[in-house]
Amino acid sequence: MHDEFLCHVTAYGTCEGKRIGVPLGSYRAPTLALALWWLRDRAAWIAERLDPQPDAEHLPSGALVPVADTVPDVPAVLRAWCGDDAQQELVAEELAAGRLIRIATCDETTEYELLAESVDALRMQRTIPALVVSVG
């Protein structure tokens, strides 16, 4: 069982033809349960900022307008992932086995990525000799 996990959330977009990443947060989780909680919390946080409730106090009346049905619904995807027990169990199993997990969704302009990996697995990878290939 892996005991500690590094979690990251990043938004990727394009600026002047180049793909750039904007870190939205990182967390070193001391347990698997806290890693899963943090990933769900960040997914919900992104969803709420992309799709706030129309009656939110900090929004002026009429500030929100519906988008076309053809626009990818990132907030709905993130909220569905948070509420999917089977997906949560799969992520837990993969992390417990020491594998990197990546949850990603995108709309027309931005990709949102949640990553988590075991600190122990990272340490073990560092002990494996690097593959060195001679290039002509």
C-alpha positions, 0 to 999 in steps of 0.5 A, a space after each residue: 500500500 502506498 502511503 503518500 500521494 502528490 496531487 496536481 490540478 492544471 489548466 492548459 490553453 493556447 497562447 500565441 500558438 503555444 500550449 501553456 499550463 496554469 497550475 491551479 493547485 497541488 497537495 501532498 496527501 498523507 493518505 489515499 482517502 485525503 488524496 481522493 477527497 482533494 481531487 474531488 474537492 478541486 474538481 467541484 471547485 473548478 465546476 463551480 467557477 465555470 458554472 456557478 449557481 445563477 442565484 449566487 450572491 456575488 453575481 449581478 442579476 443577468 450576469 450568466 447566460 446559457 451556452 449552446 448545447 454544442 459547447 462541451 459541458 466541463 462542469 457537468 463532466 467534473 460533477 459526474 466524476 465526483 459523484 461516480 462511486 465506481 470511478 472513485 473506486 477505480 482511481 483508489 485502486 490505481 493509486 493504491 497500486 502505485 500507478 499515476 492517475 489522470 482525469 482530464 476534460 476540455 472545452 473549446 479553449 481549455 483542458 483541465 487535468 487532475 493528476 495524482 501519484 504515489 510518492 513511494 512509486 516516484 521514489 522507486 522510479 528514481 532508483 531504477 537506472 536511467 535508460 541512456 541512448 547514444 544519438 549519432 
